[in-house]
Amino acid sequence: MNNQLKLLSNRREIVLGSGSPRRVSLLTEMGIKFTQIIPDIEEYGIGNESPYQYALDLSELKGRWVAERIKPGQLAISCDTIVVLDNQVLGKPQNKEEAFEILSLLSGNNHVVCTAAAFVDANGILSSGFETTDVFFNPVTPEQIYDYIETGEPMDKAGAYRIQGMGAFLVDRIKGNLDNVIGLPSRLLEELAEKINQVLE
């Protein structure tokens, strides 16, 4: 696993276009050397596009922003993670009230976490795609939700929870890859890297 991404990182210097500590940790665990540039873009609201296309468009937008600031020979990886319930995107809560509303909606239901990723260089998008994971939530009480919100963890998280943190109690099970829920899908990155390697050969 990660052979294609490692091969690509030997050919091009990787720049992670994300400020997410979770993505930094996952990419480090994959054994990939990289530098980091945090995109400074305003994430627009979803329009008429599908939720998954929306995530893909945002990841590519971030990638293009980073690609304008990298050196020749460098390659940016950019990502966007969204939570989708009944075909509606649940964004990052702006306050405790929004966090409570989102977690109340997710309680006892299943939703989809979609992470889109794009590889971008100075010439534009080289490869992009998305992966989805089904997440099944336990029923939780308002008191449990309030207590969780008071930890501060739900704030600025898609879907208002962190599956690998204190929010683990919310999740009954998942169908798909955990690293996709965390925000950096290794299988998808392998597939995208393989496409680029084939062109570079």
Contacts in CASP RR format, 6 or more apart in sequence:
PFRMAT RR
TARGET T0000
AUTHOR 0000-0000-0000
METHOD contacts of the structure
MODEL  1
MNNQLKLLSNRREIVLGSGSPRRVSLLTEMGIKFTQIIPDIEEYGIGNES
PYQYALDLSELKGRWVAERIKPGQLAISCDTIVVLDNQVLGKPQNKEEAF
EILSLLSGNNHVVCTAAAFVDANGILSSGFETTDVFFNPVTPEQIYDYIE
TGEPMDKAGAYRIQGMGAFLVDRIKGNLDNVIGLPSRLLEELAEKINQVL
E
1 186 0 8 1.000
1 190 0 8 1.000
2 30 0 8 1.000
2 31 0 8 1.000
2 32 0 8 1.000
2 186 0 8 1.000
2 190 0 8 1.000
3 190 0 8 1.000
4 190 0 8 1.000
4 191 0 8 1.000
4 193 0 8 1.000
4 194 0 8 1.000
4 197 0 8 1.000
5 30 0 8 1.000
5 32 0 8 1.000
5 186 0 8 1.000
5 189 0 8 1.000
5 190 0 8 1.000
5 193 0 8 1.000
6 30 0 8 1.000
6 31 0 8 1.000
6 32 0 8 1.000
7 193 0 8 1.000
7 197 0 8 1.000
8 14 0 8 1.000
8 75 0 8 1.000
8 193 0 8 1.000
8 196 0 8 1.000
8 197 0 8 1.000
8 200 0 8 1.000
9 32 0 8 1.000
9 33 0 8 1.000
9 34 0 8 1.000
11 197 0 8 1.000
11 200 0 8 1.000
12 73 0 8 1.000
12 74 0 8 1.000
12 75 0 8 1.000
12 121 0 8 1.000
13 33 0 8 1.000
13 34 0 8 1.000
13 35 0 8 1.000
13 71 0 8 1.000
13 73 0 8 1.000
13 74 0 8 1.000
13 75 0 8 1.000
14 27 0 8 1.000
14 32 0 8 1.000
14 33 0 8 1.000
14 34 0 8 1.000
14 35 0 8 1.000
14 74 0 8 1.000
14 75 0 8 1.000
14 76 0 8 1.000
14 77 0 8 1.000
15 34 0 8 1.000
15 35 0 8 1.000
15 36 0 8 1.000
15 37 0 8 1.000
15 66 0 8 1.000
15 70 0 8 1.000
15 74 0 8 1.000
15 75 0 8 1.000
15 76 0 8 1.000
15 77 0 8 1.000
16 23 0 8 1.000
16 24 0 8 1.000
16 27 0 8 1.000
16 34 0 8 1.000
16 35 0 8 1.000
16 36 0 8 1.000
16 37 0 8 1.000
16 76 0 8 1.000
16 77 0 8 1.000
17 36 0 8 1.000
17 37 0 8 1.000
17 38 0 8 1.000
17 39 0 8 1.000
17 62 0 8 1.000
17 63 0 8 1.000
17 66 0 8 1.000
17 76 0 8 1.000
17 77 0 8 1.000
17 78 0 8 1.000
17 79 0 8 1.000
18 24 0 8 1.000
18 36 0 8 1.000
18 38 0 8 1.000
18 39 0 8 1.000
18 62 0 8 1.000
18 77 0 8 1.000
18 78 0 8 1.000
18 79 0 8 1.000
19 36 0 8 1.000
19 38 0 8 1.000
20 79 0 8 1.000
20 183 0 8 1.000
20 184 0 8 1.000
22 164 0 8 1.000
22 182 0 8 1.000
22 183 0 8 1.000
22 184 0 8 1.000
23 79 0 8 1.000
23 183 0 8 1.000
23 184 0 8 1.000
24 36 0 8 1.000
26 179 0 8 1.000
26 182 0 8 1.000
26 183 0 8 1.000
26 184 0 8 1.000
26 186 0 8 1.000
27 34 0 8 1.000
27 77 0 8 1.000
27 184 0 8 1.000
30 186 0 8 1.000
34 77 0 8 1.000
37 66 0 8 1.000
37 69 0 8 1.000
37 70 0 8 1.000
37 76 0 8 1.000
39 62 0 8 1.000
39 63 0 8 1.000
39 65 0 8 1.000
39 66 0 8 1.000
39 78 0 8 1.000
40 65 0 8 1.000
41 61 0 8 1.000
41 62 0 8 1.000
41 65 0 8 1.000
43 58 0 8 1.000
43 80 0 8 1.000
45 54 0 8 1.000
46 54 0 8 1.000
46 89 0 8 1.000
47 54 0 8 1.000
49 57 0 8 1.000
51 82 0 8 1.000
51 84 0 8 1.000
51 87 0 8 1.000
51 88 0 8 1.000
51 89 0 8 1.000
51 114 0 8 1.000
52 84 0 8 1.000
52 114 0 8 1.000
52 116 0 8 1.000
52 130 0 8 1.000
52 132 0 8 1.000
54 82 0 8 1.000
54 89 0 8 1.000
55 80 0 8 1.000
55 81 0 8 1.000
55 82 0 8 1.000
55 114 0 8 1.000
55 115 0 8 1.000
55 116 0 8 1.000
55 130 0 8 1.000
56 80 0 8 1.000
56 116 0 8 1.000
56 118 0 8 1.000
56 128 0 8 1.000
56 129 0 8 1.000
56 130 0 8 1.000
58 80 0 8 1.000
58 116 0 8 1.000
59 78 0 8 1.000
59 79 0 8 1.000
59 80 0 8 1.000
59 116 0 8 1.000
59 117 0 8 1.000
59 118 0 8 1.000
59 128 0 8 1.000
59 129 0 8 1.000
59 130 0 8 1.000
60 78 0 8 1.000
60 116 0 8 1.000
60 118 0 8 1.000
60 120 0 8 1.000
60 125 0 8 1.000
60 128 0 8 1.000
62 78 0 8 1.000
62 79 0 8 1.000
62 80 0 8 1.000
62 118 0 8 1.000
63 76 0 8 1.000
63 78 0 8 1.000
63 118 0 8 1.000
63 120 0 8 1.000
63 125 0 8 1.000
64 120 0 8 1.000
64 124 0 8 1.000
64 125 0 8 1.000
66 76 0 8 1.000
66 78 0 8 1.000
66 120 0 8 1.000
67 76 0 8 1.000
67 120 0 8 1.000
67 121 0 8 1.000
67 122 0 8 1.000
67 124 0 8 1.000
68 122 0 8 1.000
70 76 0 8 1.000
70 121 0 8 1.000
70 122 0 8 1.000
72 122 0 8 1.000
73 121 0 8 1.000
73 122 0 8 1.000
74 121 0 8 1.000
75 119 0 8 1.000
75 120 0 8 1.000
75 121 0 8 1.000
75 126 0 8 1.000
75 196 0 8 1.000
76 118 0 8 1.000
76 119 0 8 1.000
76 120 0 8 1.000
76 121 0 8 1.000
77 117 0 8 1.000
77 118 0 8 1.000
77 119 0 8 1.000
77 189 0 8 1.000
78 117 0 8 1.000
78 118 0 8 1.000
78 120 0 8 1.000
79 115 0 8 1.000
79 116 0 8 1.000
79 117 0 8 1.000
79 118 0 8 1.000
79 183 0 8 1.000
79 184 0 8 1.000
80 115 0 8 1.000
80 116 0 8 1.000
81 113 0 8 1.000
81 114 0 8 1.000
81 115 0 8 1.000
81 116 0 8 1.000
81 158 0 8 1.000
81 183 0 8 1.000
82 89 0 8 1.000
82 90 0 8 1.000
82 91 0 8 1.000
82 113 0 8 1.000
82 114 0 8 1.000
82 158 0 8 1.000
83 89 0 8 1.000
83 90 0 8 1.000
83 91 0 8 1.000
83 106 0 8 1.000
83 111 0 8 1.000
83 112 0 8 1.000
83 113 0 8 1.000
83 158 0 8 1.000
83 159 0 8 1.000
84 90 0 8 1.000
84 111 0 8 1.000
84 112 0 8 1.000
84 113 0 8 1.000
84 114 0 8 1.000
85 105 0 8 1.000
85 106 0 8 1.000
85 109 0 8 1.000
85 111 0 8 1.000
85 112 0 8 1.000
90 102 0 8 1.000
90 105 0 8 1.000
90 106 0 8 1.000
90 111 0 8 1.000
90 158 0 8 1.000
90 159 0 8 1.000
90 160 0 8 1.000
91 102 0 8 1.000
91 158 0 8 1.000
91 159 0 8 1.000
92 155 0 8 1.000
92 156 0 8 1.000
92 157 0 8 1.000
92 158 0 8 1.000
92 159 0 8 1.000
92 160 0 8 1.000
93 99 0 8 1.000
93 101 0 8 1.000
93 102 0 8 1.000
93 154 0 8 1.000
93 155 0 8 1.000
93 156 0 8 1.000
93 157 0 8 1.000
93 159 0 8 1.000
93 160 0 8 1.000
96 149 0 8 1.000
96 155 0 8 1.000
98 160 0 8 1.000
99 149 0 8 1.000
99 154 0 8 1.000
99 155 0 8 1.000
99 160 0 8 1.000
100 142 0 8 1.000
100 145 0 8 1.000
100 146 0 8 1.000
100 149 0 8 1.000
102 154 0 8 1.000
102 159 0 8 1.000
102 160 0 8 1.000
103 140 0 8 1.000
103 145 0 8 1.000
103 148 0 8 1.000
103 149 0 8 1.000
103 154 0 8 1.000
103 159 0 8 1.000
103 160 0 8 1.000
103 161 0 8 1.000
103 170 0 8 1.000
104 142 0 8 1.000
104 145 0 8 1.000
106 137 0 8 1.000
106 159 0 8 1.000
106 160 0 8 1.000
106 161 0 8 1.000
106 170 0 8 1.000
107 137 0 8 1.000
107 138 0 8 1.000
107 139 0 8 1.000
107 140 0 8 1.000
107 145 0 8 1.000
107 170 0 8 1.000
108 136 0 8 1.000
108 137 0 8 1.000
108 138 0 8 1.000
108 139 0 8 1.000
108 140 0 8 1.000
109 137 0 8 1.000
110 134 0 8 1.000
110 135 0 8 1.000
110 136 0 8 1.000
110 137 0 8 1.000
111 134 0 8 1.000
111 135 0 8 1.000
111 137 0 8 1.000
112 132 0 8 1.000
112 133 0 8 1.000
112 134 0 8 1.000
112 135 0 8 1.000
113 132 0 8 1.000
113 133 0 8 1.000
113 135 0 8 1.000
113 158 0 8 1.000
113 180 0 8 1.000
113 181 0 8 1.000
114 130 0 8 1.000
114 131 0 8 1.000
114 132 0 8 1.000
115 130 0 8 1.000
115 131 0 8 1.000
115 180 0 8 1.000
115 181 0 8 1.000
115 183 0 8 1.000
115 184 0 8 1.000
115 185 0 8 1.000
115 188 0 8 1.000
116 128 0 8 1.000
116 129 0 8 1.000
116 130 0 8 1.000
117 128 0 8 1.000
117 129 0 8 1.000
117 130 0 8 1.000
117 184 0 8 1.000
117 185 0 8 1.000
117 188 0 8 1.000
117 189 0 8 1.000
117 192 0 8 1.000
118 125 0 8 1.000
118 127 0 8 1.000
118 128 0 8 1.000
118 129 0 8 1.000
118 192 0 8 1.000
119 125 0 8 1.000
119 126 0 8 1.000
119 127 0 8 1.000
119 128 0 8 1.000
119 192 0 8 1.000
119 193 0 8 1.000
119 196 0 8 1.000
120 126 0 8 1.000
126 195 0 8 1.000
126 196 0 8 1.000
126 199 0 8 1.000
127 192 0 8 1.000
127 193 0 8 1.000
127 195 0 8 1.000
127 196 0 8 1.000
128 192 0 8 1.000
129 188 0 8 1.000
129 192 0 8 1.000
130 188 0 8 1.000
131 177 0 8 1.000
131 180 0 8 1.000
131 185 0 8 1.000
131 187 0 8 1.000
131 188 0 8 1.000
132 176 0 8 1.000
132 180 0 8 1.000
133 174 0 8 1.000
133 175 0 8 1.000
133 176 0 8 1.000
133 177 0 8 1.000
133 178 0 8 1.000
133 180 0 8 1.000
133 181 0 8 1.000
134 174 0 8 1.000
134 175 0 8 1.000
134 176 0 8 1.000
135 163 0 8 1.000
135 171 0 8 1.000
135 174 0 8 1.000
135 181 0 8 1.000
136 171 0 8 1.000
136 172 0 8 1.000
136 173 0 8 1.000
136 174 0 8 1.000
136 175 0 8 1.000
137 170 0 8 1.000
137 171 0 8 1.000
137 172 0 8 1.000
138 169 0 8 1.000
138 170 0 8 1.000
138 171 0 8 1.000
138 172 0 8 1.000
140 169 0 8 1.000
140 170 0 8 1.000
144 169 0 8 1.000
148 154 0 8 1.000
148 161 0 8 1.000
148 166 0 8 1.000
148 167 0 8 1.000
148 169 0 8 1.000
148 170 0 8 1.000
149 160 0 8 1.000
151 166 0 8 1.000
153 161 0 8 1.000
153 162 0 8 1.000
153 165 0 8 1.000
153 166 0 8 1.000
153 167 0 8 1.000
154 160 0 8 1.000
154 161 0 8 1.000
154 162 0 8 1.000
161 167 0 8 1.000
161 170 0 8 1.000
163 170 0 8 1.000
163 171 0 8 1.000
163 174 0 8 1.000
163 178 0 8 1.000
163 181 0 8 1.000
163 182 0 8 1.000
164 178 0 8 1.000
164 182 0 8 1.000
174 181 0 8 1.000
177 185 0 8 1.000
177 186 0 8 1.000
177 187 0 8 1.000
179 185 0 8 1.000
179 186 0 8 1.000
180 187 0 8 1.000
180 188 0 8 1.000
END
